[in-house]
Amino acid sequence: MNRFKKVALMMGMLLAVMALGFAGGGSQAATPAAEGTVSIAMVTDVGGINDQSFNQSAWEGLQRAQSELGVKVSYVESNQSADYPRNLETLVDSNNDLIWGIGFLMGDVLLAEAQNNPTQKYAIIDVAYADTPSNLIGVVFREQEPSFLVGYIAGKMTESNKVGFVGGVKFALIEKFEYGFRAGVASANPDAEVYVQYAESFTDAAAGKAIATQFYQQGADIVFHAAGGVGDGVIEAAREQGRWAIGVDRDQNDLAPENVLTSAMKRVDNAMFNVAKELAAGRFAGGTTVEYGLAEGGVGIAPSSNKHVPADILAEVQQIENRITTGALQVPFDMATFEAFMAAQ
């Protein structure tokens, strides 16, 4: 390096140090990572990377981080829950800066891994721990909010006054979808009946198809699913029966363009990207739980809704969304809150 280049380099370093001093007011500033130096990996749940649902959405968020932030990304698929510990350990051995667990089914295993590896950073979708370790971030969503909106659409658009809900495994998380949907239907159409059944699986598409087909044969003309891969069967049944299905997690209209009425979107991709962006900037909010709802842009209805939902109904949905965002409307998320909601109608 010649003398002039050395002088220029020293002046650049001095200016950078001065800028940090002024910007930080004397406090220690976080050091952003150079492009390509941050590596983030995720472990899918049993739905797999191409589940057309939240695993796929999570991966899309990491791919966006790779494209826009230069972050290195990778994933490991889980075929069964017994794969979780091994897959997480594999990613630790690969020296990833951040390891994601996708889905509440991984909650206990990932917590144990975080406690056993205190210098490794972790994050998980759909889990809020009572006592979150400082090397772990929990990310949760108010799934009841978009479910209410698609329920309102279903209540307005049903011609038979019969609609259905197909859940995956019956846990509190999936019940948020159920009760939000049922409240939305009731708000739009008190005369509508809602059939409810759980498949007790997130992967059995045949079970989803069988349940939805039964609902359609009983007169339902719209069925909403919150069931991962089980929902593929629900959408297939809608296509075969010439009825409507409502998708979940991502815009699922592409799976059956003439039969998916709308989708209750859960922007796992945005959450994954946001955490990656913070990490690339040298920040990590370990020991906390981040919650996304309508107000935070973390949930909503699918952009494709305007293909089949009339403009006047979408305008009503926007008004309801505003009421939820401002807190004027509290959407129920379990049986107790649903019963209270119905009693107040």
C-alpha positions as CSV (number, residue, x, y, z in Angstrom):
1,M,0.0,0.0,0.0
2,N,1.5,3.4,-1.0
3,R,1.8,6.4,1.4
4,F,-1.2,8.2,0.0
5,K,-3.5,5.2,0.4
6,K,-2.3,4.7,4.0
7,V,-3.1,8.3,4.8
8,A,-6.5,8.1,3.2
9,L,-7.3,4.9,5.1
10,M,-6.2,6.4,8.5
11,M,-8.3,9.5,7.9
12,G,-11.3,7.4,7.0
13,M,-10.9,5.4,10.2
14,L,-10.6,8.5,12.3
15,L,-13.8,10.0,10.8
16,A,-15.7,6.8,11.4
17,V,-14.6,6.8,15.1
18,M,-15.6,10.4,15.5
19,A,-19.0,9.8,13.9
20,L,-19.7,6.9,16.3
21,G,-18.7,9.1,19.2
22,F,-21.1,11.9,18.2
23,A,-23.9,9.5,17.3
24,G,-23.7,7.5,20.4
25,G,-23.3,10.3,22.9
26,G,-20.4,8.4,24.5
27,S,-22.3,5.0,24.7
28,Q,-21.2,1.9,23.0
29,A,-22.7,1.6,19.6
30,A,-23.8,-1.7,18.0
31,T,-21.5,-2.9,15.2
32,P,-23.4,-3.7,12.0
33,A,-22.2,-6.9,10.3
34,A,-20.5,-6.8,7.0
35,E,-22.6,-8.2,4.1
36,G,-22.5,-12.0,4.0
37,T,-21.0,-12.4,7.5
38,V,-24.4,-13.1,9.2
39,S,-25.7,-16.6,8.9
40,I,-29.3,-17.5,9.9
41,A,-30.8,-21.0,9.7
42,M,-34.2,-22.5,10.5
43,V,-35.6,-25.9,11.4
44,T,-39.0,-26.6,10.0
45,D,-41.7,-28.4,11.9
46,V,-43.1,-31.6,10.4
47,G,-45.0,-29.7,7.7
48,G,-41.8,-29.2,5.8
49,I,-40.4,-26.3,3.8
50,N,-43.1,-26.5,1.0
51,D,-46.1,-26.7,3.3
52,Q,-47.8,-23.8,1.4
53,S,-48.2,-22.4,4.9
54,F,-46.1,-20.9,7.7
55,N,-42.9,-23.0,7.1
56,Q,-42.9,-21.8,3.6
57,S,-43.6,-18.2,4.6
58,A,-40.8,-18.4,7.2
59,W,-38.4,-19.5,4.5
60,E,-39.6,-16.8,2.1
61,G,-38.7,-14.2,4.9
62,L,-35.2,-15.6,5.1
63,Q,-34.8,-15.6,1.4
64,R,-35.8,-11.9,1.4
65,A,-33.1,-11.3,4.0
66,Q,-30.6,-13.0,1.8
67,S,-31.6,-10.9,-1.2
68,E,-31.9,-7.5,0.5
69,L,-29.4,-7.8,3.4
70,G,-26.8,-10.2,2.1
71,V,-27.5,-12.6,5.0
72,K,-26.5,-16.3,4.5
73,V,-29.6,-18.5,5.0
74,S,-30.3,-22.2,5.2
75,Y,-32.8,-24.7,6.6
76,V,-33.2,-28.2,7.8
77,E,-36.5,-30.1,7.4
78,S,-38.1,-32.2,10.1
79,N,-40.0,-35.3,9.1
80,Q,-41.1,-36.0,12.7
81,S,-40.9,-34.3,16.1
82,A,-38.1,-36.7,17.1
83,D,-35.9,-34.9,14.5
84,Y,-36.1,-31.5,16.3
85,P,-33.2,-32.0,18.7
86,R,-30.8,-33.4,16.1
87,N,-31.7,-30.8,13.5
88,L,-31.1,-27.9,16.0
89,E,-27.8,-29.4,17.1
90,T,-26.7,-29.7,13.4
91,L,-27.3,-26.0,13.0
92,V,-25.3,-25.2,16.1
93,D,-22.4,-27.3,14.8
94,S,-22.6,-25.3,11.5
95,N,-21.8,-22.0,13.4
96,N,-24.9,-20.1,12.6
97,D,-25.4,-16.7,14.2
98,L,-29.1,-17.3,14.7
99,I,-31.2,-20.5,14.7
100,W,-34.9,-20.4,14.2
101,G,-37.5,-23.0,15.3
102,I,-40.6,-22.8,13.3
103,G,-43.8,-23.6,15.2
104,F,-45.0,-24.1,18.7
105,L,-44.5,-27.9,18.5
106,M,-40.8,-27.2,18.8
107,G,-41.2,-25.0,21.9
108,D,-39.9,-27.3,24.7
109,V,-37.1,-28.7,22.6
110,L,-35.8,-25.3,21.5
111,L,-36.0,-23.9,25.0
112,A,-33.8,-26.8,26.3
113,E,-31.4,-26.2,23.4
114,A,-31.2,-22.5,24.3
115,Q,-30.5,-23.2,27.9
116,N,-27.8,-25.8,27.0
117,N,-26.1,-23.4,24.5
118,P,-26.2,-20.0,26.2
119,T,-23.8,-18.3,23.7
120,Q,-25.9,-19.4,20.7
121,K,-28.7,-17.1,19.6
122,Y,-32.2,-18.6,19.0
123,A,-35.6,-17.5,17.9
124,I,-39.0,-19.3,17.6
125,I,-42.3,-18.7,15.9
126,D,-45.5,-19.1,17.8
127,V,-44.1,-19.5,21.4
128,A,-44.2,-17.0,24.3
129,Y,-42.2,-18.4,27.2
130,A,-43.0,-17.4,30.8
131,D,-39.2,-16.9,31.4
132,T,-37.4,-16.3,28.1
133,P,-33.6,-16.9,28.2
134,S,-31.4,-13.9,27.1
135,N,-30.3,-15.8,24.0
136,L,-33.8,-16.4,22.8
137,I,-36.6,-14.4,21.1
138,G,-40.2,-15.5,21.0
139,V,-42.4,-14.3,18.2
140,V,-46.2,-14.6,18.4
141,F,-49.2,-13.4,16.4
142,R,-52.8,-12.3,17.2
143,E,-54.2,-14.9,14.7
144,Q,-57.7,-14.2,15.9
145,E,-57.6,-10.8,14.2
146,P,-57.3,-11.9,10.5
147,S,-59.6,-14.9,11.3
148,F,-62.3,-12.4,12.4
149,L,-61.9,-10.6,9.1
150,V,-62.2,-13.7,6.9
151,G,-65.1,-14.9,9.2
152,Y,-66.9,-11.6,8.5
153,I,-66.4,-12.2,4.7
154,A,-67.7,-15.7,5.1
155,G,-70.7,-14.6,7.0
156,K,-71.5,-11.9,4.4
157,M,-71.0,-14.2,1.4
158,T,-72.5,-17.5,2.5
159,E,-75.6,-18.3,0.5
160,S,-76.6,-21.4,2.6
161,N,-76.0,-19.8,6.0
162,K,-73.6,-22.7,6.7
163,V,-69.8,-22.4,6.8
164,G,-67.1,-24.6,8.3
165,F,-63.8,-24.5,10.2
166,V,-61.1,-27.2,9.9
167,G,-58.4,-27.0,12.5
168,G,-55.1,-29.0,12.7
169,V,-54.3,-30.1,16.2
170,K,-56.5,-28.7,18.9
171,F,-54.2,-26.3,20.8
172,A,-54.7,-22.8,22.2
173,L,-52.9,-21.4,19.1
174,I,-55.2,-23.0,16.6
175,E,-58.3,-22.1,18.8
176,K,-57.4,-18.5,18.2
177,F,-58.2,-19.0,14.5
178,E,-61.4,-20.9,15.3
179,Y,-62.9,-18.4,17.8
180,G,-61.8,-15.4,15.8
181,F,-63.5,-16.9,12.7
182,R,-66.6,-17.8,14.5
183,A,-66.9,-14.3,16.0
184,G,-66.5,-12.7,12.6
185,V,-69.1,-14.9,11.1
186,A,-71.6,-14.1,13.9
187,S,-70.8,-10.4,13.6
188,A,-71.7,-10.4,9.9
189,N,-74.5,-13.0,10.0
190,P,-76.1,-14.1,13.3
191,D,-78.1,-16.7,11.5
192,A,-75.1,-18.5,10.0
193,E,-74.1,-21.9,11.4
194,V,-70.4,-22.8,11.8
195,Y,-69.3,-26.5,11.6
196,V,-66.1,-27.1,13.5
197,Q,-63.8,-30.2,13.4
198,Y,-60.1,-30.8,14.1
199,A,-58.0,-33.2,12.1
200,E,-55.5,-33.8,15.0
201,S,-52.8,-33.5,12.4
202,F,-51.0,-30.8,10.4
203,T,-49.9,-33.1,7.6
204,D,-52.8,-35.4,6.8
205,A,-54.3,-33.8,3.6
206,A,-56.6,-36.7,3.1
207,A,-58.2,-36.0,6.5
208,G,-58.7,-32.3,5.6
209,K,-60.3,-33.3,2.3
210,A,-62.7,-35.8,4.1
211,I,-63.7,-33.2,6.7
212,A,-64.3,-30.4,4.2
213,T,-66.2,-32.7,1.9
214,Q,-68.5,-33.7,4.7
215,F,-69.1,-30.0,5.5
216,Y,-69.9,-29.2,1.9
217,Q,-72.3,-32.2,1.7
218,Q,-74.0,-30.9,4.8
219,G,-74.6,-27.6,3.0
220,A,-71.6,-25.5,3.9
221,D,-70.5,-23.3,1.0
222,I,-67.4,-21.8,2.6
223,V,-64.7,-23.6,4.7
224,F,-61.8,-22.0,6.5
225,H,-58.8,-24.0,7.5
226,A,-56.0,-23.4,10.0
227,A,-54.3,-26.7,9.6
228,G,-51.0,-26.6,7.7
229,G,-50.7,-29.4,5.2
230,V,-54.2,-30.7,6.2
231,G,-55.5,-27.5,4.5
232,D,-54.3,-28.7,1.1
233,G,-57.0,-31.3,1.3
234,V,-59.6,-28.7,2.3
235,I,-58.7,-26.6,-0.8
236,E,-58.8,-29.7,-3.0
237,A,-62.3,-30.6,-1.7
238,A,-63.5,-27.0,-2.4
239,R,-62.2,-27.4,-6.0
240,E,-63.9,-30.7,-6.5
241,Q,-67.2,-29.6,-4.9
242,G,-67.2,-26.2,-6.7
243,R,-67.3,-24.4,-3.3
244,W,-65.2,-21.8,-1.5
245,A,-62.2,-22.4,0.8
246,I,-60.4,-19.8,2.9
247,G,-56.7,-20.2,3.1
248,V,-54.3,-19.4,6.0
249,D,-50.9,-18.1,6.8
250,R,-50.0,-17.0,3.3
251,D,-52.1,-16.0,0.2
252,Q,-53.3,-19.5,-0.9
253,N,-55.3,-18.3,-3.9
254,D,-52.6,-19.7,-6.2
255,L,-53.5,-23.2,-5.0
256,A,-57.0,-23.0,-6.5
257,P,-57.6,-19.5,-8.1
258,E,-61.3,-20.1,-8.6
259,N,-62.1,-21.6,-5.2
260,V,-59.9,-19.8,-2.6
261,L,-62.1,-16.9,-1.6
262,T,-59.5,-15.1,0.7
263,S,-56.8,-16.1,3.2
264,A,-56.1,-15.1,6.7
265,M,-52.5,-14.1,6.4
266,K,-50.0,-14.5,9.2
267,R,-46.8,-12.6,8.1
268,V,-44.2,-15.0,9.4
269,D,-42.0,-13.8,6.5
270,N,-42.1,-10.3,7.9
271,A,-41.2,-11.4,11.4
272,M,-38.2,-13.5,10.1
273,F,-37.0,-10.6,8.0
274,N,-37.4,-8.0,10.7
275,V,-35.3,-10.1,13.2
276,A,-32.7,-10.7,10.5
277,K,-32.5,-7.0,9.8
278,E,-32.0,-6.2,13.5
279,L,-29.3,-8.9,13.7
280,A,-27.4,-7.6,10.7
281,A,-27.4,-4.2,12.3
282,G,-25.8,-5.7,15.5
283,R,-29.0,-5.8,17.6
284,F,-30.7,-8.8,19.2
285,A,-33.7,-8.5,21.5
286,G,-33.0,-11.7,23.5
287,G,-35.1,-12.5,26.5
288,T,-38.2,-10.9,24.9
289,T,-41.4,-11.9,23.1
290,V,-42.5,-9.9,20.0
291,E,-46.2,-9.9,19.2
292,Y,-47.6,-9.1,15.7
293,G,-51.2,-8.1,15.0
294,L,-53.0,-5.9,12.6
295,A,-51.6,-2.8,14.2
296,E,-48.0,-4.0,13.6
297,G,-48.7,-5.2,10.0
298,G,-48.1,-8.8,11.1
299,V,-51.5,-10.2,10.0
300,G,-54.2,-9.4,7.5
301,I,-56.3,-10.7,4.6
302,A,-54.7,-11.7,1.4
303,P,-54.1,-9.2,-1.5
304,S,-56.0,-11.6,-3.8
305,S,-59.2,-11.1,-1.8
306,N,-60.4,-8.5,-4.4
307,K,-60.7,-11.2,-7.0
308,H,-63.8,-12.7,-5.5
309,V,-64.9,-10.5,-2.5
310,P,-67.2,-7.6,-3.6
311,A,-65.8,-4.1,-3.1
312,D,-68.5,-3.1,-0.6
313,I,-67.7,-6.0,1.7
314,L,-64.0,-5.2,1.5
315,A,-64.8,-1.7,2.5
316,E,-66.7,-3.0,5.5
317,V,-63.7,-5.2,6.4
318,Q,-61.4,-2.2,6.2
319,Q,-63.7,-0.4,8.7
320,I,-63.6,-3.4,11.0
321,E,-59.8,-3.6,10.7
322,N,-59.6,0.0,11.8
323,R,-61.7,-0.7,14.9
324,I,-59.4,-3.7,15.8
325,T,-56.3,-1.6,15.2
326,T,-57.5,1.2,17.5
327,G,-58.7,-1.2,20.2
328,A,-62.3,-0.4,19.8
329,L,-63.0,-4.0,18.9
330,Q,-61.4,-6.8,20.9
331,V,-61.5,-10.1,19.0
332,P,-62.0,-13.2,21.1
333,F,-59.3,-15.8,21.1
334,D,-60.6,-18.7,23.3
335,M,-64.0,-20.1,24.5
336,A,-64.3,-17.7,27.4
337,T,-63.7,-14.6,25.4
338,F,-65.9,-15.9,22.6
339,E,-68.8,-16.5,25.0
340,A,-68.3,-13.0,26.4
341,F,-68.2,-11.5,22.9
342,M,-71.5,-13.4,21.9
343,A,-73.2,-12.3,25.1
344,A,-72.5,-8.7,24.3
345,Q,-74.0,-8.9,20.7
